[in-house]
Amino acid sequence: MEIDSSITELDLSRKGLSKLPNLNIYPNLKILNCSNNLLTKLNNLPIGLEKLKCSYNTIKSLNNLPSNLQFLYCESNKITRLDNLPSNLLELNCRGNLLTHLDNLPSTLHNLNCSWNRLTLLDNLPIGLQKLECTYNYITNLNNLPSRLQILNCSNNQLTNLDYLPSSLLQLECTYNYITNLDNLPNELQELKCYYNPLNYNFSPSLQNIYKYILEKTKNSRKN
């Protein structure tokens, strides 16, 4: 087949593919969508690829990804490890896999969705991470969150407290956990969803009510 330098984006989704065709004929390919197929591995991806969608396959590992890749969407596969991700990655969606840990994530990562996996810890998150979705895992603590995090959804885990939230946090959803108090919410928080927790409050745990409670508690402690 002849080289086609005009193709920069290719949609191969829902084609019943068990393997990828020869993509080397597209030297300028930047965006590839091969989701909803029968793929078990991805070999010989174009070196200039920047965005890859390979969701809803049966892929078990993703090795030798192109070094320029910035966006990776690999949800709903059978991936057990993601250890060698490209160093320039900005966004990663790996929800619905079999991951038990996520270490050595690229420092450039801004958005991470790792929901619906088998994670128990998230201790080594990139310092520049701004959005984290880690719902439906087995996480017991989130004490080492990145200082620039703005959006956190950690619902449906095994958390008992959220005492070390970053001051940059704007949105928090922590429903369906085992949290008993939220006395250390960041001052800049704008949105809160915390229902279905055994909170030790005798009022509706809205953001406004909790802030009011914290203020009164602080005043009383100063008096004493």
N, C-alpha and C positions, 0 to 999 in steps of 0.2 A: 504494500500500500504506500501511496505517496505521502510525503510530509505535508501537513497542513498547518501553517503558521498562523492562520487567521482565527483558529478556535482558541478561545480563552476560558470558556465555560462549557461544561458537558454534563447533561442530565441522563444518567443510566439507571434511574430508580424504576422499580417495578418492571424489570425486564426478565425476571426468572434466571438471572445469571448465577452460575456456580463458580465462575472465575472471571476476572476482568479481561477485556480485550487488550490488545497492544496499544498502550497509551503513549508510547514513545513517538508516535507520528504527530503528536500535538505538542511541540516543544514549548509553546507559550501558554499551556493550560494553567490557569490559576485557581479555578473552582471546579470541584468534582462532586457530584451527588450520585452515590451508588447505593442508596438506602433501599430497604424493602426488597432484598434479593435473597439468594441462597449462598452467599459468600462465607467461606470459613477463614480466609486469609486475604491479605492485600499485598501483592508483590509488584515491584517495579513501578511504583508511583512516580510521576514526573517530578523532577527535582525542584521545579519552580512553583509547585503547588502551594497555595496560600490558605485555601479553605476546603475542608474535606467533610462530607456528610456520608457516613457509612452505617447509619442506624438500622435497626431491625434486620439484622443478619444473624449468623451464628459464629461470628469471629471470636477466637479465643485469645489472640494476642495481636498487638500492634507494634511491631518492631520496624526499625529502619524507615521511620516516617521522614518525609522531606524536611530539610533543615529550615526552610523558609515558612513552614506551616504556622499560621497564626490562629486559625479557628478550627477546632476539631469537635465534631458531633458524632459520638459513637454509642449512643444510648441503645438499650435493649439488644445487647449481644451476650456473649458468654466470656467476657474478658475477666481474667483473674489478676492481672498485673498491668500497671502502667508506669514502668520505671524509667524509660528512656524517651521521654517526650522532647520535642524540639525546643530549643532554648528561647525562641521568640514567641512562644504560644501566648495568646491573649485571652482566649476563651475555650473552656473545656466543658462539654456536657457528656458525662459518662454514666448517667443514671440508668438503673435497671440492668446492672451487670453482676459479677460475682466477686467484686473487689473486697478484700479484707483490710487493706491499708493503702494509703496514698502518700508515699514519701518522695522526696526529690522532685517536687513539682517546680516548673520553671519560675524563676523570680519575676518574670514579666506578666504572669497570669493576673487578670483583673476579675474575671467571672468564672465561677466554678459551680457546677451542678453535679453532685455525686449522690443524689437521692437513690433510694431503693437498691442498696448494696448490702454488704455485711461488715461495715466499718464499725469499729469500737472506739477508735481514737482519731483525732485530727490535730496533731500536735505541731506539724511542720509545714504550716501553710505559708505561702509567699507573703512577704511583708506588704506588697502593693495590692493585695486582693481587696476588691471593693464590694463584691456580691458573692454570697455563699448560700447555696441550698443543699442541705444534707439530711433531708427528711427520710423517714423510714429506714433507719439504720439501728445500731445498737450502741450508740455513743453515750458514755456516762458522764463526760465532762467536756467543757469548752473553755478551758482556762487560759489558753494561749492563742487567742484570736489576733489577727493582724490589726495594727493600730489605725489603719485607714479604712477598715470595713464600714460600709454604709448600710448594707441590706443583709439581714440574716434570717433564714427560715430553717429552724432546727426542730420542727414538729415531729412527733411520732418517733421519739428516741427514748433513752432511759436517763435523762437528765434530772438531777435533784436540785440543782441551783444554777444560776447564771450571775455569779457575783463579780465576774471579771470581764464585763463587756467593754469594748473600746469606746472612748468618748466621742468618736466620729459617727457612731451608729445612728441611723435615721429611722430605719424600719426593722421591727422585730416580730417574728411569728414563732411561738414556742408551744403551740397547743399539743395536747396529748403527751405529756411528760409526767414527771413526779416532783415538780417544783413546788416548794412550800412558801416561798416569798420572792418578791422582786424589789427588794429594798435598795438595790444599787443600780438602778437604771441610769443610763447616761442622760445628761441634762438636755442634749439636743434631740433626743428621740421624738419623732413625730407620729409614728404609727405603732400600735401594739395590739397583737392578738395572742391571748394567753389562756383561753378557755380550756376546760378539761385538764386542769391541774389541781392538786389538793392544796390550794393556796390558803394560808392562815389569815385570811382577811374576813372581816364581818361586813364587807361592802362589795359592791360590784367592781371587779378589778379592771376598770377602765384606766387608761393612761392618766387622765385628769385626777381620778380618785387616788391612784397610787402616789402620784406626785404630791397631792395634798397630804396624804398620810405620812409620807417621808418628811415633808416640811414640818408637820406637827411633831413628829418623832424627834427631829433634829432640835426643834425649839425646846422640847421637854428635857432632852439630854443636856442642853446648855444650862437650863435652870438648875439642874441637879449637880 
